């Protein structure tokens, strides 16, 4: 009886970690890398301070937002799987 209770608690903790990991990955990929960098480029354009470096970093952040989301999600998935075992 005790072992099944422990496994059930471990599964609940693993699911919670997985959900938090996906939320964190979405925050980093969408807000920090996409919206944040585009808003910074727009603010620099409005201020007349838009540089090639800022445009380049914005393009790279937008391109790498998907792989960063995938890497963070898989990292939390691995942690959740280790806890659930």
DRENVO-600968 format. One record per residue (C-alpha): x, y, z; residue number from 1; residue in one letter. Coordinates in steps of 0.25 Angstrom, whole numbers, plus 5000, padded with zeros to 4 digits. Each point is the difference from the previous one (the first is absolute). Layout:
# DRENVO-600968
+------+-------+------+-----+--------+
| east | north |   up | num | residu |
+------+-------+------+-----+--------+
|    X |     Y |    Z | NUM |      A |
...
+------+-------+------+-----+--------+
***
This chain:
# DRENVO-600968
+------+-------+------+-----+--------+
| east | north |   up | num | residu |
+------+-------+------+-----+--------+
| 5000 |  5000 | 5000 |   1 |      X |
| 5011 |  5010 | 5004 |   2 |      X |
| 5007 |  4997 | 4986 |   3 |      X |
| 4988 |  5004 | 4992 |   4 |      X |
| 4998 |  5012 | 5008 |   5 |      X |
| 5014 |  5005 | 4998 |   6 |      X |
| 5000 |  4997 | 4985 |   7 |      X |
| 4987 |  5008 | 4999 |   8 |      X |
| 5006 |  5012 | 5007 |   9 |      X |
| 5013 |  4999 | 4991 |  10 |      X |
| 4991 |  5000 | 4988 |  11 |      X |
| 4992 |  5012 | 5005 |  12 |      X |
| 5014 |  5007 | 5003 |  13 |      X |
| 5005 |  4996 | 4986 |  14 |      X |
| 4987 |  5006 | 4993 |  15 |      X |
| 5001 |  5013 | 5008 |  16 |      X |
| 5015 |  5001 | 4996 |  17 |      X |
| 4997 |  4997 | 4985 |  18 |      X |
| 4988 |  5011 | 5000 |  19 |      X |
| 5009 |  5010 | 5007 |  20 |      X |
| 5011 |  4997 | 4990 |  21 |      X |
| 4991 |  5002 | 4988 |  22 |      X |
| 4995 |  5013 | 5006 |  23 |      X |
| 5014 |  5005 | 5002 |  24 |      X |
| 5004 |  4996 | 4986 |  25 |      X |
| 4989 |  5007 | 4994 |  26 |      X |
| 5003 |  5013 | 5008 |  27 |      X |
| 5015 |  4999 | 4996 |  28 |      X |
| 4997 |  4997 | 4985 |  29 |      X |
| 4988 |  5009 | 4998 |  30 |      X |
| 5002 |  5012 | 5009 |  31 |      X |
| 5015 |  5001 | 5002 |  32 |      X |
| 5005 |  4996 | 4987 |  33 |      X |
| 4988 |  5004 | 4990 |  34 |      X |
| 4992 |  5011 | 5006 |  35 |      X |
| 5011 |  5006 | 5009 |  36 |      X |
| 5010 |  5001 | 4988 |  37 |      X |
| 4990 |  5005 | 4990 |  38 |      X |
| 4996 |  5011 | 5010 |  39 |      X |
| 5014 |  5004 | 5003 |  40 |      X |
| 5003 |  5002 | 4985 |  41 |      X |
| 4987 |  5008 | 4998 |  42 |      X |
| 5004 |  5009 | 5012 |  43 |      X |
| 5013 |  5002 | 4994 |  44 |      X |
| 4994 |  5003 | 4986 |  45 |      X |
| 4991 |  5010 | 5007 |  46 |      X |
| 5012 |  5006 | 5007 |  47 |      X |
| 5008 |  5001 | 4987 |  48 |      X |
| 5011 |  4991 | 5007 |  49 |      X |
| 4997 |  4987 | 4991 |  50 |      X |
| 5014 |  4993 | 4997 |  51 |      X |
| 5004 |  4988 | 4992 |  52 |      X |
| 5004 |  4993 | 5012 |  53 |      X |
| 4986 |  5002 | 5007 |  54 |      X |
| 4993 |  4995 | 4987 |  55 |      X |
| 5010 |  4988 | 4999 |  56 |      X |
| 4997 |  4996 | 5014 |  57 |      X |
| 4985 |  5001 | 4999 |  58 |      X |
| 5000 |  4992 | 4987 |  59 |      X |
| 5009 |  4989 | 5008 |  60 |      X |
| 4991 |  5000 | 5012 |  61 |      X |
| 4988 |  4998 | 4991 |  62 |      X |
| 5006 |  4989 | 4992 |  63 |      X |
| 5005 |  4993 | 5013 |  64 |      X |
| 4987 |  5001 | 5008 |  65 |      X |
| 4995 |  4987 | 4995 |  66 |      X |
| 5012 |  4992 | 5003 |  67 |      X |
| 5001 |  5007 | 5014 |  68 |      X |
| 4986 |  4996 | 5003 |  69 |      X |
| 5003 |  4986 | 4996 |  70 |      X |
| 5013 |  4999 | 5008 |  71 |      X |
| 4993 |  5005 | 5013 |  72 |      X |
| 4988 |  4991 | 4998 |  73 |      X |
| 5008 |  4988 | 4998 |  74 |      X |
| 5009 |  5003 | 5012 |  75 |      X |
| 4988 |  5001 | 5009 |  76 |      X |
| 4994 |  4987 | 4993 |  77 |      X |
| 5013 |  4993 | 5004 |  78 |      X |
| 4999 |  5005 | 5014 |  79 |      X |
| 4986 |  4996 | 5001 |  80 |      X |
| 5003 |  4986 | 4995 |  81 |      X |
| 5011 |  4998 | 5010 |  82 |      X |
| 4991 |  5004 | 5011 |  83 |      X |
| 4988 |  4991 | 4995 |  84 |      X |
| 5009 |  4988 | 5000 |  85 |      X |
+------+-------+------+-----+--------+
***
